[in-house]
Amino acid sequence: SPCRFNEDNILDEIRDHIYETYSGHYSRGIQTTEFIMSHAKNFDYLKGNVIKYIARYGHKEGFNRRDLLKALHYIILMMHYEPTLTETKE
């Protein structure tokens, strides 16, 4: 593998986290994120969640790897919505 920093295994961990999310309680009906983003005009909701999980890493529940996985999932969602959602400038 050309990866020097264990990226292959980390990407597998991210994928497993995302799959686990959709197999759990979030899989019933429309997700809050889907509803919010169906009415959104910018990335504020997704950015806020990235910041939330990064900010609490090392604080709430210590250095909880799940916080990093959740932040990455919201970044992936930003990548999903990026082609269709133009960020508004303030």
C-alpha positions as CSV (number, residue, x, y, z in Angstrom):
1,S,0.0,0.0,0.0
2,P,1.3,3.5,-0.8
3,C,-0.2,4.8,2.4
4,R,2.3,5.9,5.0
5,F,0.0,6.8,7.8
6,N,-2.3,3.8,8.0
7,E,-4.9,5.6,5.9
8,D,-6.3,2.4,4.4
9,N,-7.3,1.1,7.9
10,I,-8.6,4.5,8.9
11,L,-10.8,4.8,5.8
12,D,-12.1,1.3,6.7
13,E,-12.9,2.5,10.2
14,I,-14.7,5.6,8.9
15,R,-16.7,3.4,6.5
16,D,-17.6,1.0,9.3
17,H,-18.7,3.9,11.5
18,I,-21.0,5.3,8.7
19,Y,-22.5,1.9,8.0
20,E,-23.1,1.4,11.7
21,T,-24.9,4.7,11.9
22,Y,-27.3,3.7,9.2
23,S,-28.0,0.3,10.7
24,G,-28.9,1.9,14.1
25,H,-31.7,4.1,15.3
26,Y,-30.9,6.7,12.7
27,S,-32.1,4.4,9.9
28,R,-35.8,4.8,10.7
29,G,-37.6,7.4,8.5
30,I,-36.0,10.7,7.4
31,Q,-32.9,11.7,9.3
32,T,-32.7,15.1,10.9
33,T,-29.8,16.0,8.7
34,E,-31.8,15.1,5.6
35,F,-34.7,17.3,6.7
36,I,-32.4,20.3,7.6
37,M,-30.4,20.0,4.4
38,S,-33.5,19.8,2.3
39,H,-34.3,23.4,3.4
40,A,-30.7,24.7,3.8
41,K,-29.2,27.5,1.8
42,N,-25.6,27.0,3.1
43,F,-23.4,24.6,5.0
44,D,-23.9,26.1,8.5
45,Y,-25.6,23.1,10.0
46,L,-23.0,20.7,8.8
47,K,-20.1,23.0,9.7
48,G,-21.5,23.4,13.2
49,N,-21.6,19.7,13.7
50,V,-18.0,19.3,12.5
51,I,-16.9,22.1,14.9
52,K,-19.0,20.5,17.8
53,Y,-17.4,17.1,17.5
54,I,-13.9,18.5,17.0
55,A,-14.3,20.9,20.0
56,R,-15.5,18.1,22.3
57,Y,-12.7,15.7,21.3
58,G,-10.5,15.5,24.4
59,H,-13.1,16.9,26.7
60,K,-16.4,15.1,26.7
61,E,-15.6,11.4,27.3
62,G,-11.9,12.2,26.9
63,F,-10.1,11.5,23.6
64,N,-13.1,9.7,22.2
65,R,-12.3,8.5,18.7
66,R,-16.0,8.4,17.9
67,D,-16.0,12.2,18.0
68,L,-13.4,12.2,15.2
69,L,-15.5,9.7,13.2
70,K,-18.6,11.8,13.6
71,A,-16.8,15.0,12.5
72,L,-15.5,13.1,9.5
73,H,-19.0,11.9,8.7
74,Y,-20.3,15.5,8.6
75,I,-17.3,16.5,6.4
76,I,-18.3,13.6,4.0
77,L,-21.9,14.9,4.1
78,M,-20.6,18.4,3.1
79,M,-18.8,16.8,0.2
80,H,-22.1,15.1,-0.8
81,Y,-24.1,18.4,-0.7
82,E,-21.3,20.6,-2.2
83,P,-22.3,20.1,-5.8
84,T,-25.8,21.2,-5.2
85,L,-25.5,23.8,-2.4
86,T,-23.7,27.1,-3.0
87,E,-22.4,28.6,0.1
88,T,-23.8,32.1,0.8
89,K,-21.3,34.8,1.6
90,E,-21.9,37.0,4.6
